[in-house]
Amino acid sequence: MQPGAGTDRAAVAATAVTVLLWASAFVAIRSAGHDFGPGALALGRLLAGSVVLVVIAAVRREGLPPRAAWPGIAGFGVLWFGVYMVALNWGEQQVDAGTASMTTSSIPLLVVVLSGLLLGEGFPRRLLGGIAVSGTGTVLVGLAASQGGRAPLTGVLLCLLAAIGAACAQIGQKSALQYGSALQVTTFGCLIGTAVTLPFAGQLVRQLAAAPADATLSVLYLGVFPTALAFTTWAFALARNTAGRTAAAIYLIPAIVVLLSWLLLNQVPRPLSCVGGALCLAGVAITRLRWRSPRVRVSAASR
């Protein structure tokens, strides 16, 4: 085994878990959004996620993150768990899941720009090329999903706000992971996000009392899996790779959303969606390619 190979495989597996669960979140948000407002849905999701994360952190005796990690954790918690989740929930009430996933797919490009400028990761041509291919595929998926209707401008702008918040949050998260563990950063970021969304507590209580069981279960699902589990596996992968390369995996989400909508909602994908999904997969594959340096033969005399 080559050095770091096991870690790479673990990071790839963690990323796969994350994108699958985040893709399922788009479907669950639309389901729960009929009975919960954007803020109440975000708070309910974060409360459920926080309980799970605190219990796991306590069992593992993680303790408090180092002082140097707190600025990044605070930015990550406010921007991703606060701004992103409320804006995305609100946006998804006005646009379809395909359009929402297409709009938020600007996250990888924003992360590449920010990480190149602020984290010194540079602008690798292969990464930019893969993002261009996947970005084209995401646009095709979104166009196919929104055929037959127009997405309201307000909904699109809210999804863009969510994307900007998430991209900036990843920069803070990456810096925090230099000092704290993936579980520490995720747990305390989630707690900060919960505190930010507490003004929606009254609305959450009223809507919980009136919501059907399936909507409440959707909120719990969002909290336990796409939040507590997926954000922890994402932090694990991000700590072991560059922010730009890790974020490129987000381009897998639109393709998975199309597949899940087909399997769970019986929405047969249009040909344009299939082409777009293939391009999304191809673009992510490009970002994962590694060129091997030529081997140098060593003569017996020089050994």
Number of C-alpha atoms within 10 A of each C-alpha: 5 5 7 10 10 11 13 14 12 16 22 21 13 21 24 19 18 26 24 18 21 22 23 20 22 25 21 19 24 20 17 23 20 11 17 25 19 22 23 27 32 31 29 25 27 30 23 20 28 25 17 18 25 20 12 15 18 10 9 10 9 15 9 14 19 12 10 14 22 21 14 22 29 21 23 32 29 24 26 25 29 27 25 27 27 24 23 26 27 23 27 25 19 19 24 20 26 27 27 29 27 26 22 26 26 22 24 26 19 18 25 28 17 20 22 17 12 11 15 10 16 14 14 13 10 16 21 21 15 25 29 17 20 31 24 17 29 32 23 24 31 23 18 19 22 17 10 7 9 11 15 11 12 13 23 21 15 25 31 23 20 27 29 20 23 28 30 19 24 27 21 21 30 25 20 29 24 13 17 22 19 22 24 25 28 34 29 22 27 31 21 22 28 24 17 17 23 18 13 17 15 10 16 20 12 12 17 18 9 11 15 12 9 11 20 22 14 20 28 20 20 29 27 20 22 25 27 26 21 24 27 23 25 22 26 22 26 23 21 17 16 17 25 30 23 24 25 29 24 25 31 26 27 33 24 20 24 25 20 18 18 13 11 9 11 10 12 12 15 14 12 17 25 18 15 27 28 18 25 32 21 19 27 26 16 18 22 17 11 8 6 6 6 6 6 6 6 8 7 6 5 5 5
